[in-house]
Amino acid sequence: MAINYRRMFMAWLFDRLYGECAFIYDTVAMRISRGHWFLWGEAVIPFAHAPILELGCGSGHLQAALAAKGISAIGIDRSAPMLRNARSRTQRIIRADTRWIPCADASQATVVAVFPAPYISDPLTLAEVARVLQPNGRLVILLSAGKHDVRSHPLWSALASAGWDIETPDCLVGATRLHLLIGRRHASHIS
């Protein structure tokens, strides 16, 4: 029972952080990560191929890093306050819900998500990701940093049951182990 209250509180807290308190998001993220948050987020870049769609692009740091490297990318987020923050870094962002991605079928080589909220496990989101990915495209998710068993995360089960092959490459940034999930639709699920 206490776990449900904790989850409810965390959901409420994150809603505030992505909404009316978005102006402090970057500060909170940097404090939690001891200054590594955005560097950790850039760890997905070597695993991604353009064109790239970023889900939950937040305050736009990964979009800015991709643009600086000349990599074609676009970010979506449903939070208007977060996108206002992101516009100081990039204009390649769209306000959208991950359950209805405004991209053409098979238009993206890679879909990325960095420290995603629970939306990432939503079957509608995973169906949309599968729809917009090119054949042999990949979903690259930076799930967590530090000690964590990714196989116990709800996303692992959601991807596996939706027909994704999953890899978990080793990734270290400084002394911190990052937990990446790379998913590809199983060949039997690609139409």
N, C-alpha and C positions, 0 to 999 in steps of 0.2 A: 504494500500500500504506500509506503514512504517513497518508493521509487516512482510511482505514478505522480505523486505530488512534486517530486524533484523534477521530473520531466515536464510537468505542466509549468512549473516555475521557470525552468530553463527556456521553454518555448515562449513564455510571456516576456522574459528578459531579452531574448534575441529579437522578438518582434519590435520591442522598444529600440534596440540597437540598430536595426535595419530601417526603422521608421523615424520617429521624432528625435531620436538621439543619434542619428547617423553622423552628425557633425563630430562625434567623439569616436567613431568606429576605428579610424586609423590609430589613434592614440591607445585605445583599449587593445587592439590587435598587437601592436608593437610591445606593449607592457606584458601581455600574456606570453608572448614568444621571446621575451628578453631581446627585442630588437631585430629578430630574424624573420618576421612574418612574410614580408614581401620577397625576400631572398628565397625563402622556402617555396613560395608560390611560383617563382621562376624555374623551379626544379622540373616542372612539367615540360618545359620548352624542348629539351632534347628528344622527348618521346612523341612530339606532335609534328604533324606535317600540314602545310597550308593547302587549302583554306581551313581556318580554324574557327570554330564557334565556341565561345566561352559561356557556360551557364553560370548564372549568379555572379556576374562580373563585378558587383559591389562598387568600390570606389575607383576602379579602373587601373590599378597598378599593373596587372598582368597585361592588359591591353596596351598600356604605354610601353612596357618592355618589349612586347611583340612588335609594335610599330617602330621602335628604335632599331630593331634588328631587320626591319624591312619585310616582316612576315605578315601576310594577309590574314586578318582576323576581324571578327566582330563579336561583341559581347551583348548578352541580354541579361536583364534583371527586372524583377517586377516592382522593386522599391524606387519610387520617384526620388526620395531624399538621397539614396545612395547614388543614383544616376546624376543628380545635381553635383555631387562631389566628384564623380568620374569625369564630368564634362570639362573640368580644368586640365585633365590629362589626355583625353581622347574624345573624338566625336563619333567614333565607330561603335556606338552603343545604341541599343533599342530597348524600350520598355516593353517587356513581354513576359508571359508566364511560360515556364518550361513545359507545361502540359499542352501548349499550343505554340510551337516554335514557328516564327514567321520566316522560314527558309524553305526553299524548294526541295523536293525529294532528291536524295542522293547528291546534294550540293556541297557537303563538307567532308574533307578527308579526316578531320579530327574534331571531336567534341571534348572539351576539357571542363573540369570543375575543380576548384581549389577550396579545400575545407568546406564542402557543401553542407547545407542544412538538410533536414530530412526529406525535402522535396526530391532529392536525387533517387530515392528508393521507390518513388511513386510509379506504379505500372504505366500510367499515362505518359510520364516523363520519359521512361525507358523506351516506350513505343515510339515517341516522337524522336528520340535520339536515333533509334534504329532507322526511322524513316528518312532523316536528313543525312545520315552517313552514306558515303559512297561505298560500293562493294569493297570489301577488305579495309574499310575505314575503322578507326579505333576510337574508343571512349577512354580518355585518360583522366583519372581522378586522383588528386592528392587528398587522401582520406584523413591522415593524422600524422603527428610527429611524436617521437618518443616511444615508450613501450605500449604496444597495442597488438592484439590478435585480430588481424583483418578478417580472418575466416569466421569470427564470431559476430562481425558487424552485419546488421540487417541488409546492407547493400550487397554483400557477398551472396546471400541466399536469393535476393531479388534478381540479381544478374544471372545466377546459375539457373533459376527456374524460368527465366525469360529467354533462355537459349544463348547465353554468352559464354565464350571461352575466356577465362580470366588468367592473367599473369600478374605476378607481384614482384617486379624487378627490385633489386637492391638499390637504394638511393640514400646517400649520405650527403648532408650539407653541413660542413664543419664537423662537429662531433655528434650531430643529431641525425638519428635514423628517421627517414620519412617513409610513410607507407603509401605507395602508389598502387592503384589497381588499373590495369590496362585490360579493357574488354574488347573483344571482337565478336561479332555475331557468328554463331556456329554456322558452318556452310549449309546445313540442312534448314536453317531459318532465313537464309537470304533468298529473296525472290528474284 
